[in-house]
Amino acid sequence: MTNTTPSSLRLLSSPEPSSARPGFTEALEAFSRRLEAEGRSENTISAYLRDLSYLSEALLRRHPGIVPDEVTNAMVDEALTSPEVTTSAGGGVRSPASMHRFKAAVRSFFTWAEQNGIVRENPAGSLTLRRLPRTPPKFLTEAEKRRLLKELRGRASSLAIRDRVIIEVFLGTGIRLQELVDLDIEDVDLDAKHLRVLAKGSVPQVKFLKSTLRSLLRSYLVERRRRGDGECRAMFLSNRGTRISPGQVANRVKYWLNKVGIDKEISPHGLRHTFATHLYAATSDLLVVKRALGHRDLSTTQVYTHLVDGALEDALERL
């Protein structure tokens, strides 16, 4: 992995102090390698290192030349209330969710540092993380989903056909946005009734394809191969014949939602939530939903029970 340590951190901690124990730059580079070895995503690693750079900045401004082993509980508490930490990149106040992630990064780093002899005592050991209230994810109702698909199925242009396949893959598999963008033609195996994705943490996963979605993909692949693609083996192409980008997919989803008058802020991830919500409503089996989504922890999947319970309450009120 390339060095993702922010430049501000490298500048603030160079040159390293003459100490037997490593400074922040060396420690964070090693911590980054550990996160990578654990299979953490690039986004998670980048976010952790960015937050830890703000911590080191706050500490080094107040205690020039300090190394991780010299940090105390009081210094951590002081840093957590400093402008370097509490101010967001946009200049506003960090949100509770952002501060929660920041504290998690700090606690994770110092726990690892203690386990590996970089610090003799964990200065973040008493740092508590309160569980944040979970915001219910947004999703399409069955009626909204039917409306959206009816509009797409009535279109014959190559662009609309591509968009229809993209949206039906989201709704039929619960695939993540990046997983869809990364799909190659070879990842789709219609005979085996599945497609292969590289999920979070570079974990290979298989997504089952139901019969109607296989038929749609079979027709799409005939046209996709007929068009030719040069060196690009991507499943979904942009208008320029290159692999479609996450931003382009998000824009097309928004375009079609607006087209049918669905006034909801539904992102591609919202289509994943739609898949999961409807799957749980159909099966009442959290383990099935967990497996379909590729979640590691069942607690992550439990949010869908609340969504379906809410829909049930609404339906009962209308009886």
C-alpha positions in Angstrom: 0.0 0.0 0.0 1.2 3.5 -0.8 1.9 5.9 2.0 -1.4 7.5 2.8 -0.1 9.5 5.8 -1.3 13.1 5.2 1.3 15.7 4.3 0.4 17.9 7.3 1.3 15.0 9.6 4.7 14.3 7.9 5.6 18.0 8.1 4.6 18.3 11.8 6.4 15.2 12.9 9.6 15.6 10.9 12.4 15.3 11.9 11.5 12.5 14.4 12.6 13.2 17.9 15.6 11.4 19.3 13.6 8.9 21.3 13.9 5.1 21.6 10.2 4.9 20.8 8.8 5.7 17.3 7.2 9.1 16.5 3.8 9.6 15.0 4.8 9.2 11.3 6.5 5.8 11.8 3.7 4.6 14.1 0.9 5.6 11.8 2.6 4.1 8.8 2.8 0.8 10.7 -0.8 1.2 11.9 -1.9 1.7 8.3 -0.2 -1.5 7.2 -2.0 -3.3 10.1 -5.4 -2.0 8.9 -4.6 -3.1 5.4 -3.7 -6.6 6.6 -7.0 -6.8 8.4 -8.8 -6.2 5.2 -10.1 -2.7 6.0 -11.3 -0.7 3.0 -9.2 2.1 1.5 -11.8 4.6 2.6 -11.7 3.4 6.2 -7.9 3.5 6.3 -7.9 6.9 4.7 -10.5 8.2 7.2 -8.6 6.8 10.2 -5.3 8.3 9.1 -6.9 11.6 8.4 -8.4 11.8 11.8 -5.2 10.7 13.5 -3.3 13.4 11.6 -5.6 16.0 13.2 -4.9 14.4 16.6 -1.2 14.5 16.1 -1.4 18.1 14.9 -3.2 19.1 18.0 -0.7 17.3 20.2 2.4 18.5 18.4 1.3 22.2 18.4 0.9 22.1 22.2 3.8 19.7 22.9 6.5 20.0 20.2 8.4 16.9 19.5 6.1 14.6 21.5 6.0 10.9 20.5 3.0 8.5 21.1 4.6 7.0 24.2 4.6 10.4 25.9 0.9 11.1 25.3 -1.3 11.1 28.5 -5.0 10.8 29.1 -5.2 14.5 29.8 -3.5 15.3 26.5 -6.0 13.1 24.6 -8.9 14.9 26.4 -7.3 18.3 25.6 -6.8 17.4 21.9 -10.4 16.2 21.6 -11.7 19.6 22.4 -9.2 21.5 20.3 -10.1 23.4 17.1 -7.9 21.0 15.1 -10.2 18.2 16.0 -13.7 19.8 16.6 -13.7 21.8 13.3 -14.7 20.0 10.1 -12.8 20.3 6.8 -15.5 22.8 5.6 -14.9 25.0 8.6 -18.0 24.1 10.6 -18.4 22.0 13.7 -17.9 18.3 13.4 -21.1 16.2 13.5 -21.6 13.7 16.3 -21.1 10.9 13.8 -17.8 12.4 12.7 -16.6 12.8 16.3 -17.7 9.2 17.1 -15.5 8.0 14.2 -12.7 10.2 15.4 -12.7 8.7 18.9 -12.9 5.2 17.4 -9.8 5.9 15.3 -7.9 7.3 18.4 -8.9 4.4 20.6 -8.1 1.8 17.9 -4.7 3.4 17.2 -3.5 3.5 20.9 -4.9 0.1 21.6 -2.8 -1.3 18.8 0.2 0.8 19.8 0.0 -0.6 23.4 -0.3 -4.2 22.1 2.8 -3.7 19.9 5.0 -2.0 22.5 4.9 1.5 20.9 3.3 2.9 24.1 3.7 1.5 27.5 0.3 2.7 28.7 -2.8 3.3 26.5 -3.8 7.0 27.0 -7.1 6.4 25.2 -8.1 3.4 27.4 -10.8 5.4 29.2 -12.2 6.9 26.1 -15.9 6.0 25.9 -17.9 5.6 22.7 -21.6 6.2 23.1 -23.8 4.4 20.6 -25.2 6.9 18.1 -28.9 6.8 17.3 -29.2 4.9 14.0 -30.9 7.0 11.2 -33.3 4.7 9.4 -32.1 4.3 5.8 -34.3 5.6 2.9 -35.8 3.1 0.5 -38.4 2.8 -2.2 -41.8 1.3 -1.4 -43.1 -1.5 -3.5 -45.4 0.9 -5.4 -42.5 3.3 -6.1 -40.3 0.5 -7.2 -42.9 -0.7 -9.7 -43.4 2.8 -11.0 -39.7 3.3 -11.6 -39.3 -0.1 -13.3 -42.4 0.5 -15.5 -40.9 3.7 -16.8 -37.5 2.1 -17.5 -39.1 -1.0 -19.2 -41.0 1.3 -21.6 -37.8 2.9 -23.0 -35.8 1.5 -25.9 -32.7 3.7 -26.2 -29.4 2.1 -25.5 -28.8 4.5 -22.6 -32.1 3.7 -21.0 -31.5 0.0 -21.4 -28.2 0.3 -19.7 -29.7 2.3 -16.9 -32.5 -0.2 -16.5 -30.1 -3.1 -16.1 -28.0 -1.1 -13.6 -31.1 -0.3 -11.5 -32.5 -3.8 -11.7 -29.1 -5.3 -10.6 -29.2 -3.0 -7.6 -32.8 -3.9 -6.8 -32.3 -7.6 -7.5 -29.0 -8.3 -5.7 -28.4 -5.5 -3.2 -25.0 -4.9 -4.7 -23.0 -1.9 -3.5 -22.3 1.0 -5.9 -18.5 0.4 -6.1 -19.1 -3.3 -6.6 -21.4 -2.6 -9.5 -18.9 -0.1 -11.1 -16.1 -2.6 -10.8 -18.1 -5.4 -12.5 -16.5 -6.9 -15.6 -18.3 -9.0 -18.2 -16.5 -12.1 -17.0 -17.9 -11.6 -13.5 -21.4 -12.5 -14.7 -22.0 -16.2 -15.0 -25.6 -16.7 -16.2 -25.3 -20.5 -16.4 -24.3 -20.6 -12.7 -27.0 -18.0 -11.9 -24.6 -15.6 -10.1 -22.3 -12.7 -10.4 -19.0 -12.3 -8.6 -18.0 -9.1 -6.7 -15.1 -7.9 -4.6 -16.8 -6.6 -1.5 -15.5 -4.4 1.4 -12.1 -5.4 2.6 -11.4 -7.1 -0.8 -13.6 -10.1 0.2 -14.9 -12.1 -2.8 -18.7 -12.6 -2.7 -21.2 -14.2 -5.0 -24.6 -12.6 -5.7 -27.5 -14.9 -6.8 -29.4 -13.8 -10.0 -33.1 -14.6 -10.2 -34.5 -15.8 -13.5 -36.0 -12.5 -14.6 -32.8 -10.7 -13.9 -30.8 -13.4 -15.8 -33.0 -13.0 -18.8 -32.5 -9.2 -18.8 -28.7 -9.6 -18.4 -28.6 -12.1 -21.2 -30.2 -9.7 -23.6 -28.0 -6.8 -22.4 -24.8 -8.8 -22.7 -25.7 -9.7 -26.4 -25.9 -5.9 -27.1 -22.9 -5.1 -24.9 -20.7 -7.5 -26.8 -22.1 -6.4 -30.2 -21.1 -2.8 -29.5 -17.5 -3.8 -29.0 -15.4 -2.3 -26.2 -11.7 -2.2 -27.3 -9.7 -2.8 -24.2 -12.5 -2.1 -21.7 -14.1 -5.2 -20.2 -16.3 -3.3 -17.8 -19.9 -4.5 -17.6 -21.3 -1.0 -17.7 -19.9 1.7 -19.9 -20.2 5.5 -20.0 -21.2 7.4 -23.1 -17.5 7.6 -24.0 -17.0 3.8 -23.9 -15.1 3.8 -20.7 -16.0 2.2 -17.4 -18.9 4.1 -15.8 -18.0 6.0 -12.7 -19.9 6.0 -9.3 -20.9 9.6 -9.9 -22.4 8.9 -13.2 -24.4 6.0 -11.8 -25.7 8.2 -9.0 -26.7 10.9 -11.5 -28.6 8.4 -13.6 -30.5 7.0 -10.6 -31.5 10.5 -9.6 -32.5 11.3 -13.2 -35.0 8.4 -13.4 -36.4 9.0 -9.9 -37.1 12.6 -10.9 -38.6 11.3 -14.2 -41.3 9.3 -12.4 -41.9 12.0 -9.7 -40.4 10.1 -6.8 -39.5 12.9 -4.4 -37.0 11.1 -2.2 -33.3 11.4 -1.8 -32.6 7.9 -2.9 -29.0 7.2 -3.7 -27.7 3.9 -5.3 -27.1 2.8 -1.7 -30.8 3.5 -1.1 -31.6 0.9 -3.8 -29.5 -1.6 -1.8 -31.6 -0.7 1.3 -34.7 -1.2 -0.9 -33.5 -4.7 -1.8 -32.8 -5.6 1.8 -36.1 -4.1 3.2 -38.2 -6.0 0.6 -36.3 -9.2 1.1 -36.9 -9.1 4.8 -40.5 -8.3 4.3 -40.8 -11.4 2.0 -38.8 -13.8 4.2 -38.9 -12.5 7.8 -35.4 -14.1 8.0 -32.6 -11.8 9.1 -29.9 -14.4 8.4 -31.1 -14.6 4.7 -30.8 -10.8 4.5 -27.4 -10.8 6.2 -26.1 -13.4 3.7 -27.6 -11.6 0.7 -26.0 -8.3 1.8 -22.7 -9.8 2.8 -22.8 -8.3 6.3 -20.2 -9.5 8.8 -22.3 -8.7 11.8 -26.0 -9.5 12.3 -26.5 -6.3 14.3 -25.9 -4.3 11.0 -28.7 -6.1 9.4 -31.2 -5.6 12.2 -32.1 -2.1 11.1 -34.3 -3.7 8.4 -36.6 -5.2 11.1 -37.5 -1.7 12.3 -38.2 -0.6 8.7 -40.6 -3.4 8.1 -42.2 -3.1 11.5 -42.9 0.6 10.7 -44.5 -0.4 7.4 -46.6 -3.0 9.2 -47.8 -0.4 11.6 -48.8 2.0 8.8 -50.7 -0.8 7.1 -52.6 -1.8 10.2 -53.6 1.9 10.8 -55.2 1.9 7.4 -57.4 -1.2 8.1 
